[in-house]
Amino acid sequence: MKYNNTLSAPHGFSFRDATAPVVGALGSAAGKVGNLLARGVTQMQISRMQSVLNNMTDDQLERAGIKRNQIPQHAEALVTEEYDGL
């Protein structure tokens, strides 16, 4: 009898069948870690943007149309919303 690959067992249960759940779980875990890292990077960017805006003078913020109490919302919008240019 000819097998599709050298790791196929005589009873028809292949190595691929045996490892599929493990590979699937690893892929799922990697995806979750990637999402966690992406959220962390976004939060760091928002924090940095807040820092930059907080360091601006009231006059600079006023020219930008931002009130000091709106900095957290503006920082998040600047980082997360898509910008299509001027």
Phi, psi and omega per residue, in radians:
M1 nan 2.376 -3.113
K2 -1.718 2.317 3.134
Y3 -1.774 2.681 -3.127
N4 -1.175 -0.531 3.086
N5 -2.596 2.934 -3.046
T6 -1.273 -0.204 -3.127
L7 -1.692 0.024 3.113
S8 -1.244 2.363 3.110
A9 -1.496 2.679 -3.120
P10 -1.059 -0.448 -3.121
H11 -1.504 0.099 3.022
G12 1.614 0.002 3.127
F13 -1.659 1.928 -3.028
S14 -1.522 2.834 3.070
F15 -1.032 -0.674 3.124
R16 -1.061 -0.747 3.111
D17 -1.117 -0.661 -3.105
A18 -1.232 -0.591 -3.063
T19 -1.678 -0.158 -3.088
A20 -0.973 -0.806 3.132
P21 -1.096 -0.650 3.139
V22 -1.183 -0.803 3.132
V23 -1.094 -0.709 3.109
G24 -1.100 -0.742 3.129
A25 -1.147 -0.705 3.112
L26 -1.120 -0.721 3.116
G27 -1.103 -0.713 3.119
S28 -1.142 -0.755 3.125
A29 -1.114 -0.725 3.126
A30 -1.099 -0.692 3.097
G31 -1.101 -0.702 3.125
K32 -1.172 -0.705 3.103
V33 -1.123 -0.736 3.115
G34 -1.069 -0.749 3.107
N35 -1.120 -0.708 3.121
L36 -1.093 -0.763 3.108
L37 -1.117 -0.713 3.140
A38 -1.107 -0.744 3.108
R39 -1.125 -0.673 3.116
G40 -1.106 -0.740 3.120
V41 -1.128 -0.730 3.117
T42 -1.080 -0.752 3.123
Q43 -1.106 -0.664 3.094
M44 -1.129 -0.691 3.132
Q45 -1.148 -0.721 3.119
I46 -1.110 -0.762 3.122
S47 -1.072 -0.726 3.120
R48 -1.137 -0.722 3.120
M49 -1.117 -0.700 3.088
Q50 -1.068 -0.711 3.126
S51 -1.078 -0.777 3.130
V52 -1.092 -0.817 -3.140
L53 -1.145 -0.674 3.116
N54 -1.129 -0.474 3.137
N55 -1.445 -0.142 3.098
M56 -1.324 2.637 3.083
T57 -1.310 2.853 3.104
D58 -1.061 -0.626 3.118
D59 -1.122 -0.770 3.112
Q60 -1.101 -0.759 3.124
L61 -1.097 -0.710 3.140
E62 -1.098 -0.728 3.099
R63 -1.120 -0.520 3.112
A64 -1.468 -0.106 3.134
G65 1.360 0.502 -3.109
I66 -2.116 2.317 3.003
K67 -1.611 2.584 -3.059
R68 -0.973 -0.634 -3.135
N69 -1.297 -0.134 3.118
Q70 -1.711 0.031 -3.064
I71 -0.977 -0.819 -3.129
P72 -1.016 -0.742 3.138
Q73 -1.174 -0.725 3.136
H74 -1.179 -0.698 3.128
A75 -1.068 -0.796 3.134
E76 -1.108 -0.749 3.137
A77 -1.112 -0.726 -3.129
L78 -1.114 -0.566 -3.107
V79 -1.500 -0.704 -2.972
T80 -1.680 -0.424 -3.100
E81 -1.522 2.546 -3.111
E82 -1.317 2.345 -3.130
Y83 -1.847 2.206 -3.068
D84 -1.828 0.268 3.078
G85 1.718 -3.132 -3.110
L86 -1.426 nan nan
